[in-house]
Amino acid sequence: MKKTLPFVLFLVLIIANSYGQQIEKNKPMLIPQPVSIIQNNSTPAYILPKIINIIIPKNDELKKSAEQLANYINTSTGFKSVIIEGNSPLPKSIYLSISTDKSIPDEGYKLQVNSSGISLKAKKPAGIFYGVQTLLQLMPSGITSKTKLKEDKWNIPAVTIEDYPRFGWRGLMLDVSRHFFTVAQVKDYIDQMVKYKFNLLHLHFSDDQGWRLQIKSLPKLTEVGAWRVERTGTFGTFPKPQPGEKATYGGFYTHEDINELVKYAADRYVNILPEIDVPGHSLAAIASYPELSCTTGEYYVSPGDRFMIWPGGGQHFYGTLDNTICPALETSFQFLDKVFTEVAELFPFEYIHMGGDETARNFWEKSEQIKNLMQEKGLKNLDEVQSYFVKRVEKIINSKGKKMIGWDEILDGGLAPNAAVMSWRGMKGGIEAAKMGHEVVMSPTDFAYIDYMQGDASIEPPVYSTLRLKKPTCLTHCPKV
């Protein structure tokens, strides 16, 4: 039997915990706020000595956390950190240890700071890693500087902290399709994530504006699909490519790039969830292999032109260009089998995201191939056509030893038997899927879309919606206005 809601994600909820509580005067501001923090006001602060001994037992994973801590300290303070293998602390040392204390959860830790030294213990190395992130937040903000700062004293307040994550899936999505980010930039994104104890990076590899993942068996995906004509200005208002205009903007990740990123993330206790968005949002794939479409036409990688129309007033959106992979073609599923074979080999994480959102079906309504599919398979409507596609994709992903997750539109027409749902159109879809016994990740637009405008639209770069910080941070206890 499946568990109901074994993991639930609110991208900003862990930040909300820091602001939604009454913060005591002079209490350290930590994000996320620990389960328990006691400010020892009667105890003098710990002052970093010029030579800092970091004591660890013989453990390769702990050594990585110790090296990260030492690197931050040495770079910003100019002090010298010495990592020593040992099973007991030294005066004024930072002591990292693995504990047999059963009260500490797997990713939890206990941190104690006083004038005589720092003790950080956990049941597993992941807990030490997260405890180090908390310790860095307790230090003056300059500790993360990439150059030496002129500080006389580097103080850490005397505190006792017990902490563990409230959510197992703590994710952030990075859209590398609409805008390409280099390997170095993705690494920096991971570094920023782990400061706040996120543990999952969701990479959106494919969309109408670019295909970013090398698939060796389908070379045109990156030869063609990874490049578009360059435009600047407001996304969604650009003209489409002109005749003879060269596609110069883009890029993609090779298998070697992905191996490097997967290892970099794993060293920081981060999993990478790959997303290949189908059947909609597939213009880059169709530009590479036009035979994937039900509709004959000239296809291109979108530079940010408007070919999807949202009429409003409750009317369903539609496309002026067919950007969907055709569910009626066996070649579509052969194509996806090749894609997911390589995706599964590259990413060790147990899930693969298939997208499934915002499928414009107005071209399907006119397609003889779709009509024939509906008659052959006994499909009553286009919801069931998409469900047929989703269930075929799930079988492909499952055959690679992976589980499938998709946006909440995959509920339409009947959910695939083992699929997990990522609920973005509010929380209704997630609740519905959970009641059906499916695993659910909550990432609703009304709380979790942190790339929206966050202030007055008159002074911010235009985005189609606004999300003020005060809304997600009072998610559980919002004061009446």
Secondary structure as UniProt FT lines:
FT   TURN            11..12
FT   HELIX           13..19
FT   TURN            25..26
FT   STRAND          36..39
FT   TURN            41..42
FT   STRAND          46..47
FT   STRAND          51..56
FT   HELIX           60..77
FT   STRAND          80..85
FT   TURN            91..92
FT   STRAND          94..98
FT   TURN            102..103
FT   TURN            106..107
FT   STRAND          109..114
FT   TURN            115..116
FT   STRAND          117..122
FT   HELIX           125..138
FT   HELIX           141..144
FT   STRAND          155..156
FT   STRAND          159..163
FT   STRAND          171..175
FT   TURN            176..178
FT   HELIX           183..195
FT   TURN            196..197
FT   STRAND          200..204
FT   STRAND          206..207
FT   TURN            208..209
FT   STRAND          210..211
FT   TURN            216..217
FT   HELIX           220..223
FT   TURN            224..226
FT   STRAND          227..228
FT   TURN            235..236
FT   TURN            243..244
FT   STRAND          249..250
FT   HELIX           255..266
FT   TURN            267..269
FT   STRAND          271..278
FT   HELIX           283..288
FT   HELIX           290..292
FT   STRAND          308..309
FT   TURN            313..314
FT   STRAND          318..319
FT   TURN            327..328
FT   HELIX           330..346
FT   STRAND          351..355
FT   HELIX           362..366
FT   HELIX           368..377
FT   HELIX           382..399
FT   TURN            400..401
FT   STRAND          403..407
FT   HELIX           408..411
FT   TURN            412..413
FT   TURN            417..418
FT   STRAND          420..423
FT   HELIX           428..435
FT   TURN            436..437
FT   STRAND          440..442
FT   HELIX           445..448
FT   TURN            450..451
FT   TURN            457..459
FT   HELIX           470..473
//
